[in-house]
Amino acid sequence: MTSKRKAIIVGAGPGGLAAGMLLAGSEYEVTIYEKQPFIGGRTSRVEMGDYRFDRGATFLMMPESLEQLFAAVDRSLHDYVEMVELDPLYRLKFGDINFDATRNREVMKERIEQQFPGNGEGYSRFMIDEKTKFDRIAPLLKRPISRLTDYIRTDVFKALPKLNALDTVYGRLSKYYTDERLKYAFTFQAKYLGMSPWECPGTFSILSYLEHEYGLFHPIGGVNRICDAMAEVIQEYGGKVETSNGIKKIRTRNGKAIGVELENGERMDADHVVINADFATAMTQFFEPGELKKYSPERVASKKYSCSTFMLYLGIDGTVNIPHHTILFSDDYKKNVNEITKLGVLSQEPSIYVHNPGISDPTMAPPGKTALYILMPVPNLSGETNWQEEKSRVREQVLRRLECEPELKGISSRIEMEEMVTPLDWQERFHVYQGATFNLSHSLDQMMHLRPHNRFEELGNCWLVGGGTHPGSGLPTIWESARISVNLLMEEDQRAGFILPTASKFPKEVPVWR
């Protein structure tokens, strides 16, 4: 039997940790190098005194996908993470209207009829139609799509009539609802991809369906706890997760990745290199000039990128009585979105997301206090905003908007601790290209085989995981990218004759979407 195959993973984000867990559980020698002093990337934890926040992702759907990943390495997710389901899913504020969404279909239909008369039947049709679409699309999200010939399969032909790829998310929902506010309630999820619902392909109307069909969940301690759990499993299998130890470049020879050079000058060898760093940052910083052709700095710069976010993490004296998730919609939502995604300017009337996890989880703040997370979608750094000059003004704008809500009146005077993150911070502190927090855009020309492939096209023995590769952004799809890439990696080793006693521990197509 040969010695263990070595895999180096660049970045301890959710995709890198998932890949590391699957590889370590399959008897690979795994080392993850993370530049930051913490794990999780955009899914890490923010700590200020006794206040705790998720740095980025706060919406968690379909924990079944996680259960399958942990089961693949003989672990139970629930031995590491306690989950609670959220009801309401979220509160949506349209002026004076509070709309609490739920996945209880009867109650949801009643609420729709009460607040948006005549639209309840449209909700029922939407859920039926989207289930059919999701059932057709799901197989395409579970396997690599790297060549045109990958489309010549039965699952593609079944999915094509239901993809709605030439429509938009807003266009799709307009077929079910007559009230604009209700359309927004089922299309704002395009923001999870950093896109406008008026531009996001209609395929992604499944996002709101998934929330309403399968629910939203909160891990006690925050979504970041999932990253901690994966790191624990990696270490249980003998793998290493090294923080504050970033890489300087990917080392190559004869068109193949052979390891990495660390920022401290050390050279580490590997049989495989898995890149979980921000895709565009990795392409522009980790390779010698001229080494990449398809993803040269010039070509990377020409790609389309998502919007960014302005963040406030606030430690509040006292409690706040609002739901776990609240979205305050701009009075002119279409104009607001257009300013972010097309004009690249800050909105005078923004939409704002408020995360209040303490309503579900007492571990996030000291007793009698509140950890409040505020997110305002804004243009990425290709826009015209000078964030050094504007950040204080934007902070005041956000707080004034929050103060308009009865439950948040006086909130500014109760701030005990605070951290602010601008798009410039996302780029400079967290190495997110152009501050595009949702990665590459999901336009039709950057999806499926037109998105960077799981098997990196420019180098052998090099693999991509995360939101910058197939299937795309969002935690369930990021974890799915890890499973796809690890399966491809292991298949390659099997073809090369390496004996991997646990290579078949998890099936090629784990049904993580069920």
C-alpha positions in Angstrom: 0.0 0.0 0.0 1.3 3.5 -0.9 1.7 6.2 1.7 -1.1 8.7 2.2 -1.7 11.2 -0.6 -1.1 14.7 0.5 -3.7 17.5 -0.1 -3.0 21.2 0.7 -6.1 23.4 0.9 -5.7 27.1 0.5 -8.2 28.9 2.7 -10.4 27.7 5.6 -13.7 28.9 4.3 -16.8 26.7 4.3 -15.8 25.1 1.0 -12.2 24.4 2.0 -13.2 23.0 5.4 -15.8 20.7 3.7 -13.3 19.5 1.2 -10.7 19.0 4.0 -13.2 17.0 6.1 -14.1 14.7 3.2 -10.5 14.2 2.3 -9.3 13.6 5.8 -12.1 11.2 6.3 -10.9 9.3 3.3 -7.3 8.9 4.6 -5.7 11.8 2.8 -3.0 13.8 4.7 -4.7 17.2 4.8 -3.3 20.6 5.7 -5.3 23.8 5.4 -3.5 27.0 5.3 -5.5 30.1 6.4 -4.1 33.6 6.2 -6.4 35.0 8.9 -6.1 34.2 12.6 -9.5 32.6 12.4 -11.3 30.0 10.3 -14.5 30.5 8.3 -13.6 33.2 5.8 -16.8 35.1 5.1 -18.6 32.6 7.4 -16.4 33.3 10.4 -17.2 34.7 13.8 -16.9 38.3 15.0 -16.2 38.7 18.7 -16.3 41.9 20.6 -16.0 41.3 24.3 -18.9 39.0 25.2 -20.8 39.8 22.0 -20.7 37.3 19.1 -21.8 37.7 15.5 -21.6 35.8 12.3 -19.4 37.8 10.0 -21.3 37.0 6.8 -23.8 34.3 6.1 -26.8 34.1 8.5 -29.4 32.3 6.4 -29.0 28.5 6.7 -31.3 26.3 4.7 -31.5 22.6 4.0 -29.3 21.3 6.9 -29.8 17.8 5.2 -26.9 18.7 3.0 -24.7 19.1 6.0 -26.0 16.0 7.6 -25.0 14.0 4.5 -21.5 15.5 4.4 -20.8 14.6 8.0 -22.3 11.1 7.6 -19.9 10.6 4.7 -17.0 10.6 7.2 -18.9 8.6 9.8 -19.8 11.6 11.9 -23.2 13.1 13.0 -23.6 16.8 12.5 -25.8 16.9 15.6 -23.0 15.7 17.8 -21.2 19.0 17.0 -24.0 21.6 16.2 -27.4 22.2 17.8 -29.9 23.6 15.2 -33.2 25.5 15.8 -35.7 26.1 13.1 -36.9 29.7 12.7 -40.6 30.7 12.5 -41.2 33.2 11.1 -38.7 32.7 8.4 -38.3 36.4 8.4 -40.2 39.7 8.8 -40.4 41.8 5.6 -41.2 45.5 6.2 -42.9 47.5 3.4 -43.5 50.9 4.8 -46.1 50.3 7.6 -46.7 46.7 6.6 -45.1 43.9 8.6 -45.2 40.6 6.7 -44.1 37.5 8.6 -43.3 34.7 6.2 -43.7 31.1 7.4 -43.2 27.7 5.7 -46.6 26.5 7.1 -48.5 26.6 3.8 -52.0 27.1 5.2 -50.9 29.9 7.4 -48.8 31.5 4.7 -51.7 31.5 2.2 -53.9 33.1 4.9 -51.4 35.8 5.6 -51.0 36.5 1.9 -54.8 36.8 1.4 -55.1 39.1 4.5 -52.4 41.5 3.4 -52.3 41.1 -0.4 -55.9 40.0 -1.3 -56.3 37.8 -4.4 -52.7 36.4 -4.3 -53.1 33.3 -2.2 -53.8 31.1 -5.1 -50.6 32.3 -6.8 -48.6 31.2 -3.8 -50.0 27.7 -4.1 -49.2 27.6 -7.9 -45.7 28.9 -7.3 -44.9 26.2 -4.7 -46.2 23.4 -7.0 -44.4 24.7 -10.1 -41.1 25.3 -8.3 -41.1 21.9 -6.7 -41.2 20.4 -10.2 -38.5 22.7 -11.4 -36.2 22.0 -8.4 -36.6 18.3 -8.8 -35.4 18.7 -12.4 -32.6 21.1 -11.6 -31.1 19.5 -8.5 -29.2 16.7 -10.4 -27.3 19.4 -12.3 -26.1 20.9 -9.1 -24.6 17.6 -7.9 -22.2 16.9 -10.7 -19.4 18.7 -12.5 -20.3 20.5 -15.7 -17.0 21.2 -17.4 -17.6 20.4 -21.1 -20.3 20.9 -23.7 -20.7 17.1 -23.7 -21.8 17.2 -20.1 -25.0 18.7 -21.3 -25.8 15.6 -23.4 -27.3 13.7 -20.5 -30.8 12.7 -19.6 -30.9 15.0 -16.5 -30.1 18.0 -18.7 -32.9 17.3 -21.2 -35.3 16.8 -18.3 -34.3 20.1 -16.7 -34.2 22.3 -19.8 -38.0 22.9 -20.1 -38.0 24.1 -16.5 -34.8 26.1 -16.2 -36.4 29.5 -17.0 -32.9 30.6 -17.8 -34.0 33.2 -20.3 -36.5 34.7 -17.9 -35.6 36.7 -14.8 -36.4 36.0 -11.1 -38.7 39.0 -11.1 -40.3 37.9 -14.4 -41.0 34.5 -12.9 -42.7 35.8 -9.8 -44.8 38.2 -11.9 -46.6 35.2 -13.2 -47.9 34.4 -9.7 -48.4 37.7 -7.9 -50.0 41.0 -8.8 -48.8 43.0 -5.8 -45.3 44.4 -6.2 -44.5 43.9 -2.5 -45.3 40.3 -2.7 -43.1 39.9 -5.8 -40.3 41.4 -3.8 -41.0 39.0 -0.9 -40.1 36.1 -3.2 -37.4 37.8 -5.3 -35.1 39.5 -2.8 -33.3 36.2 -2.5 -31.5 37.2 -5.7 -29.4 39.3 -3.3 -27.9 36.1 -1.9 -26.1 35.9 -5.2 -25.4 39.6 -5.2 -27.7 40.2 -8.1 -30.8 42.2 -9.1 -34.0 40.1 -9.4 -34.6 42.0 -12.7 -31.4 40.5 -14.1 -30.9 37.3 -12.1 -31.8 34.3 -14.3 -35.2 32.9 -13.6 -33.7 29.6 -12.6 -32.9 31.1 -9.2 -36.6 31.5 -8.3 -35.9 28.2 -6.6 -34.2 30.0 -3.8 -37.4 31.4 -2.3 -39.1 28.1 -2.9 -36.4 26.3 -0.9 -36.9 28.6 2.1 -40.6 28.1 2.1 -40.4 24.4 1.5 -37.6 23.4 3.7 -37.3 26.2 6.2 -34.5 28.3 7.7 -32.3 27.2 10.6 -30.0 28.8 13.1 -27.0 26.8 14.6 -26.6 27.7 18.3 -23.5 30.0 18.4 -24.1 31.1 14.9 -23.6 29.8 11.4 -19.9 30.0 12.0 -20.3 27.0 14.4 -20.5 24.8 11.3 -17.0 25.8 10.3 -15.8 25.0 13.8 -17.4 21.6 13.6 -15.8 20.7 10.3 -12.4 21.8 11.6 -12.9 19.6 14.6 -13.6 16.6 12.4 -10.5 17.3 10.2 -8.4 17.3 13.3 -10.0 14.1 14.6 -8.8 12.4 11.4 -5.3 13.8 11.8 -5.6 16.7 9.5 -4.2 20.2 10.3 -5.8 23.6 10.1 -3.1 26.3 10.3 -4.3 29.8 10.9 -2.2 33.0 10.5 -0.3 31.1 7.9 -1.2 32.3 4.5 0.3 31.2 1.2 2.4 33.4 -1.1 1.9 31.3 -4.3 0.9 28.0 -5.8 4.1 26.1 -6.9 3.9 24.4 -10.3 6.0 22.2 -12.5 5.2 20.9 -16.0 1.7 22.2 -16.0 0.8 20.7 -12.6 0.4 22.1 -9.0 3.1 20.5 -6.8 2.5 22.5 -3.6 2.6 26.0 -2.1 5.1 28.6 -0.9 4.0 30.1 2.4 4.2 33.7 3.2 7.0 32.8 5.7 9.1 31.4 2.8 8.5 27.7 3.6 7.8 25.4 0.6 5.3 22.7 1.1 4.8 19.8 -1.3 1.5 18.2 -2.1 -0.1 15.7 -4.5 -3.1 18.0 -4.8 -3.8 21.7 -4.2 -7.4 22.7 -3.5 -8.0 26.5 -3.8 -10.7 27.9 -1.5 -9.4 31.4 -1.4 -11.6 34.1 -3.1 -11.4 33.0 -6.8 -10.3 36.3 -8.4 -7.9 37.1 -5.5 -6.3 33.7 -6.0 -6.0 34.1 -9.7 -4.4 37.5 -9.5 -2.1 36.9 -6.5 -1.1 33.2 -6.3 0.6 32.6 -9.7 3.6 33.9 -11.5 3.0 36.6 -14.1 2.1 35.1 -17.4 1.5 31.6 -15.9 -2.3 31.8 -16.3 -3.9 32.3 -19.7 -7.7 31.9 -19.3 -7.6 33.5 -15.9 -4.9 36.2 -16.4 -5.4 39.4 -14.3 -6.8 41.1 -17.4 -9.4 38.5 -18.0 -10.3 38.2 -14.3 -10.8 42.0 -14.3 -13.2 41.7 -17.2 -15.5 39.2 -15.3 -18.8 40.3 -13.8 -18.9 40.5 -10.0 -21.6 40.7 -7.4 -22.5 43.7 -5.3 -20.9 44.3 -1.9 -22.2 45.0 1.6 -21.8 47.6 4.2 -21.8 46.0 7.7 -22.4 47.1 11.2 -21.9 44.7 14.2 -23.5 46.4 17.2 -23.3 45.4 20.8 -26.5 46.9 22.3 -27.4 47.5 25.9 -30.8 46.0 26.4 -33.0 43.6 24.4 -34.5 44.2 21.0 -37.9 42.7 20.2 -37.8 42.0 16.5 -37.6 38.6 14.7 -34.4 36.7 14.0 -34.3 38.1 10.4 -35.9 41.4 9.4 -35.6 43.1 6.0 -36.5 46.8 5.7 -37.4 47.4 2.0 -36.7 50.7 0.3 -39.9 52.6 -0.7 -38.5 52.4 -4.3 -36.9 49.0 -4.2 -36.4 48.8 -8.0 -34.5 52.1 -8.0 -32.5 51.0 -5.0 -31.4 47.8 -6.7 -30.7 49.5 -10.0 -28.4 52.0 -8.2 -26.5 49.2 -6.6 -26.1 46.8 -9.6 -26.2 49.1 -12.6 -25.3 52.7 -11.7 -22.7 51.8 -9.0 -23.9 54.6 -6.6 -25.1 54.6 -3.0 -28.9 54.8 -2.5 -30.4 57.6 -0.6 -33.2 55.2 0.4 -31.5 51.9 0.9 -32.9 48.5 1.9 -31.4 47.1 5.1 -31.2 43.6 6.6 -31.2 43.3 10.4 -30.1 40.0 12.1 -31.2 39.6 15.7 -30.0 36.1 16.6 -30.5 36.6 20.3 -34.2 36.1 19.9 -33.4 32.5 19.2 -30.0 32.0 20.8 -28.9 33.4 24.2 -25.3 32.6 23.6 -24.7 35.5 21.2 -24.7 38.3 23.9 -24.5 38.7 27.6 -27.8 38.5 29.6 -30.0 41.6 28.9 -27.9 42.7 25.9 -28.2 42.2 22.1 -25.8 41.4 19.3 -27.3 43.2 16.3 -25.9 42.6 12.8 -26.8 45.2 10.1 -26.2 44.7 6.4 -26.8 47.2 3.7 -26.3 46.0 0.0 -24.0 48.5 -1.8 -22.0 48.6 -5.1 -18.7 46.8 -5.2 -15.5 48.7 -5.6 -16.0 49.2 -9.3 -18.5 51.9 -8.3 -17.6 55.5 -7.6 -17.8 55.6 -3.8 -14.8 56.8 -1.8 -15.3 54.7 1.3 -12.7 56.4 3.4 -14.8 59.6 3.0 -18.3 58.1 3.0 -18.2 55.4 5.7 -19.2 57.7 8.6 -22.0 59.3 6.6 -23.3 55.9 5.6 -23.2 54.7 9.2 -25.3 57.6 10.2 -27.7 57.0 7.4 -28.2 53.4 8.4 -28.7 54.2 12.1 -31.3 56.9 11.2 -33.2 54.4 9.1 -33.1 51.9 12.0 -34.4 54.5 14.4 -37.5 54.9 12.3 -38.6 51.4 13.5 -40.6 51.5 16.8 -38.7 48.5 18.1 -35.3 50.2 17.3 -36.1 53.7 18.5 -33.1 55.1 20.5 -30.8 52.3 19.4 -27.9 54.6 18.6 -27.7 55.7 22.2 -27.5 52.1 23.4 -24.5 51.0 21.4 -21.8 49.7 23.7 -19.5 48.1 21.2 -19.2 48.3 17.4 -17.4 47.2 14.3 -17.9 48.5 10.8 -16.9 46.7 7.5 -17.1 48.5 4.2 -16.4 47.1 0.7 -12.9 48.5 1.0 -12.5 46.4 4.2 -13.8 43.4 2.4 -11.0 43.8 -0.2 -8.1 44.9 2.1 -8.8 43.0 5.3 -10.5 39.9 4.0 -9.0 39.7 0.5 -12.3 39.7 -1.4 -11.7 40.9 -5.0 -13.4 44.3 -5.6 -15.2 43.8 -2.3 -17.7 41.6 -4.2 -18.9 39.6 -1.1 -21.0 37.2 -3.2 -18.2 36.4 -5.6 -18.6 36.1 -9.4 -22.0 37.1 -10.7 -24.4 34.3 -11.7 -25.2 35.7 -15.1 -25.8 33.2 -17.9 -22.3 33.6 -19.3 -20.8 32.7 -15.8 -22.9 29.7 -15.0 -22.5 25.9 -15.4 -19.6 25.1 -17.8 -19.0 28.8 -18.2 -18.1 29.2 -14.5 -14.6 28.3 -13.4 -14.5 24.5 -13.3 -14.1 22.4 -10.2 -11.1 20.8 -11.9 -9.0 23.9 -12.4 -8.5 24.2 -16.2 -5.1 25.7 -16.2 -3.2 23.2 -14.0 -3.3 19.5 -13.2 -3.7 18.4 -9.6 -5.4 21.6 -8.8 -9.0 22.0 -7.7 -11.5 24.8 -6.9 -14.1 24.9 -4.2 -16.3 27.8 -3.0 -18.6 30.3 -4.5 -16.4 31.0 -7.5 -16.8 27.6 -9.0 -19.7 25.3 -10.0 -22.5 25.2 -8.7 -22.1 28.8 -7.3 -22.5 31.0 -4.2 -24.5 30.2 -1.1 -23.6 27.8 1.6 -25.4 24.6 0.3 -23.9 25.1 -3.2 -20.5 25.9 -1.7 -20.6 22.6 0.2 -21.7 20.9 -2.9 -18.7 22.3 -4.8 -16.5 20.6 -2.2 -18.1 17.3 -2.7 -17.9 17.5 -6.5 -14.2 18.5 -6.4 -13.2 15.9 -3.9 -15.0 13.2 -5.9 -13.1 14.3 -9.1 -9.8 14.4 -7.2 -10.3 10.9 -5.8 -11.4 9.5 -9.1 -8.2 10.8 -10.6 -6.1 9.1 -7.9 -8.0 5.8 -8.5 -7.4 5.9 -12.2 -3.7 6.5 -11.5 -3.6 3.3 -9.5 -3.3 4.7 -5.9 -4.9 2.4 -3.3 -7.5 4.4 -1.4 -9.2 2.0 1.1 -12.0 4.5 1.8 -12.3 6.0 -1.6 -15.8 4.8 -2.0 -16.9 5.8 1.5 -19.3 8.4 0.1 -21.2 7.9 -3.1 -20.4 9.8 -6.2 -23.7 11.6 -6.0 -24.7 12.0 -2.4 -28.3 13.3 -2.4 -27.4 16.4 -0.4 -30.5 18.3 -1.7 -32.9 16.0 0.1 
